[in-house]
C-alpha cells in the first residue's frame, strides 16, 4: 500500500509532467520546504483542528501568494485533509520522481577534509561517466573517517575510507587470533 505522501507527490508530479512544468514545481516545493523548516509552527497551525478550514485555506492564499497556482492548490489539498505534516515527505518523493525522470543521481560524498573545487568536479565527471547519469553531489566532512571517501546514493554505499580499511584489518587480525 502506498503512503499518502507517495500518492500525493505522484499526483502532483503527473500534473507537472502534463503541464511541462516539472522544474518550476520542483523549485517552488524546495522554496516552500525552506519556509516550513524556518517556521515549523506554521505547519502546525495549518494542520490545527481548532482553526476552521476556510481560515487555514485563506492563510495559505495570503502566505503563499507568490507560489504558483498548482503548488498553492497542492498545499490547500494537504491542508483540507490535515496532511500538511507530510509535506516534507511529499517533496522528497517528488524529488525522487523528478530525478528519475531527468536521469539525475543524488550522491553524498563524505570526506575527512573538504574537497577542493577541482576534486569535486573531477569526482562528478567520474561518477557521471560510470553511471551515465547527471550527478547532483552533496559534500559532507566527517573527520572521524580519517581519510579516503564514502559515497552514498539512494540504493548503495561505497566506503573507501581509511577508517573502514582499519576496521577491516582489525577484524581480520581478530579472526586470525581466534584460529
C-alpha positions as CSV (number, residue, x, y, z in Angstrom):
1,X,0.0,0.0,0.0
2,X,1.4,3.4,-1.0
3,X,1.8,6.0,1.7
4,X,-0.2,9.2,1.4
5,X,3.0,11.2,0.7
6,X,3.8,9.0,-2.3
7,X,0.2,9.2,-3.6
8,X,0.0,13.0,-3.3
9,X,3.5,13.5,-4.7
10,X,2.8,11.2,-7.6
11,X,-0.4,13.2,-8.4
12,X,1.4,16.5,-8.4
13,X,4.3,15.1,-10.5
14,X,1.9,13.8,-13.1
15,X,0.2,17.1,-13.3
16,X,3.5,18.9,-13.6
17,X,4.6,16.5,-16.3
18,X,1.4,17.0,-18.2
19,X,1.8,20.8,-18.0
20,X,5.5,20.6,-18.8
21,X,6.5,22.5,-15.6
22,X,8.4,19.8,-13.7
23,X,11.3,22.1,-12.8
24,X,9.1,25.0,-11.8
25,X,7.2,22.9,-9.4
26,X,10.4,21.3,-8.1
27,X,11.8,24.8,-7.4
28,X,8.6,26.0,-5.7
29,X,8.4,22.9,-3.5
30,X,12.0,23.4,-2.4
31,X,11.4,27.1,-1.6
32,X,8.3,26.2,0.5
33,X,10.4,23.5,2.3
34,X,12.7,26.2,3.4
35,X,9.9,28.3,4.7
36,X,8.4,25.4,6.6
37,X,11.8,24.5,8.1
38,X,12.3,28.0,9.3
39,X,8.7,28.3,10.6
40,X,7.6,24.8,11.9
41,X,4.8,26.3,13.9
42,X,3.1,27.4,10.6
43,X,2.7,23.8,9.5
44,X,1.2,23.0,12.9
45,X,-1.3,25.9,12.5
46,X,-2.3,24.7,9.0
47,X,-3.0,21.2,10.4
48,X,-4.8,22.5,13.5
49,X,-8.4,21.3,14.1
50,X,-9.0,24.5,16.2
51,X,-8.8,26.7,13.1
52,X,-11.6,26.2,10.6
53,X,-10.7,25.0,7.1
54,X,-11.7,28.3,5.4
55,X,-9.4,30.3,7.6
56,X,-6.5,27.8,7.0
57,X,-7.0,28.0,3.3
58,X,-7.1,31.8,3.4
59,X,-3.8,31.7,5.3
60,X,-2.3,29.6,2.5
61,X,-3.5,32.1,-0.1
62,X,-2.1,35.0,1.8
63,X,1.2,33.5,2.8
64,X,2.0,31.8,-0.5
65,X,0.5,34.2,-3.0
66,X,3.8,34.3,-4.8
67,X,3.8,30.5,-5.3
68,X,2.3,29.1,-8.4
69,X,-1.3,28.0,-8.6
70,X,-0.5,24.3,-8.7
71,X,1.7,24.3,-5.6
72,X,-0.7,26.6,-3.7
73,X,-3.6,24.2,-4.5
74,X,-1.4,21.3,-3.5
75,X,-0.9,22.9,-0.1
76,X,-4.6,23.5,0.1
77,X,-5.4,19.9,-0.6
78,X,-3.0,18.8,2.1
79,X,-4.5,21.4,4.5
80,X,-8.0,20.2,3.9
81,X,-7.0,16.6,4.6
82,X,-5.0,17.8,7.6
83,X,-1.9,16.4,5.9
84,X,0.4,19.4,5.9
85,X,2.7,17.5,8.2
86,X,3.5,15.1,5.3
87,X,4.6,18.0,3.1
88,X,8.3,17.3,3.6
89,X,7.8,13.6,2.6
90,X,5.8,14.7,-0.4
91,X,8.7,16.9,-1.5
92,X,11.2,14.1,-1.1
93,X,9.0,11.8,-3.2
94,X,8.5,14.4,-5.9
95,X,12.3,14.9,-6.0
96,X,12.8,11.1,-6.4
97,X,10.4,11.1,-9.4
98,X,11.9,14.2,-10.8
99,X,15.5,12.9,-10.6
100,X,14.4,9.5,-12.1
101,X,12.7,11.3,-15.0
102,X,15.6,13.6,-15.7
103,X,18.3,11.0,-15.1
104,X,19.8,12.6,-12.0
105,X,21.6,10.6,-9.3
106,X,22.0,12.2,-5.9
107,X,25.3,11.3,-4.4
108,X,26.6,12.2,-0.9
109,X,30.4,12.3,-0.7
110,X,31.8,12.1,2.8
111,X,35.5,13.0,3.3
112,X,37.8,13.8,6.2
113,X,38.6,17.2,4.8
114,X,36.7,19.5,2.4
115,X,37.2,18.7,-1.3
116,X,38.7,21.4,-3.5
117,X,36.5,22.6,-6.4
118,X,38.9,20.8,-8.8
119,X,38.5,17.4,-7.0
120,X,34.8,18.0,-6.7
121,X,34.4,18.5,-10.4
122,X,36.7,15.5,-11.1
123,X,34.6,13.3,-8.9
124,X,31.4,14.5,-10.6
125,X,32.8,13.7,-14.0
126,X,34.0,10.3,-13.0
127,X,30.6,9.4,-11.4
128,X,28.7,10.7,-14.4
129,X,30.9,8.6,-16.7
130,X,30.3,5.5,-14.5
131,X,26.6,5.9,-14.0
132,X,25.6,7.6,-17.3
133,X,23.5,10.0,-15.2
134,X,23.8,13.6,-14.2
135,X,25.3,13.7,-10.7
136,X,23.9,16.0,-8.0
137,X,26.7,15.9,-5.4
138,X,26.3,16.8,-1.8
139,X,29.6,17.2,0.2
140,X,30.0,16.4,3.9
141,X,33.0,16.4,6.1
142,X,33.5,13.8,8.8
143,X,37.0,13.9,10.4
144,X,36.3,10.5,12.0
145,X,36.8,8.7,8.7
146,X,40.5,9.8,8.8
147,X,40.9,9.9,5.0
148,X,39.5,8.5,1.8
149,X,35.9,8.8,0.8
150,X,32.4,7.4,1.4
151,X,29.9,7.6,-1.4
152,X,26.2,7.2,-0.7
153,X,23.4,7.0,-3.2
154,X,19.8,6.2,-2.6
155,X,20.5,2.5,-3.1
156,X,24.1,1.9,-2.2
157,X,27.2,2.9,-0.2
158,X,30.8,2.6,-1.2
159,X,33.1,3.0,1.8
160,X,36.7,3.7,0.8
161,X,37.6,5.5,4.0
162,X,40.8,4.9,6.0
163,X,38.5,4.1,9.0
164,X,36.8,1.3,7.1
165,X,40.1,-0.1,6.0
166,X,41.5,0.0,9.6
167,X,38.3,-1.7,10.9
168,X,38.7,-4.4,8.2
169,X,42.3,-5.0,9.2
170,X,41.3,-5.1,12.9
171,X,38.6,-7.7,12.1
172,X,41.0,-9.8,10.1
173,X,43.6,-9.8,12.9
174,X,41.0,-10.6,15.5
175,X,39.7,-13.6,13.5
176,X,43.3,-14.8,12.9
177,X,43.9,-14.7,16.7
178,X,40.9,-16.9,17.3
179,X,42.2,-19.6,14.9
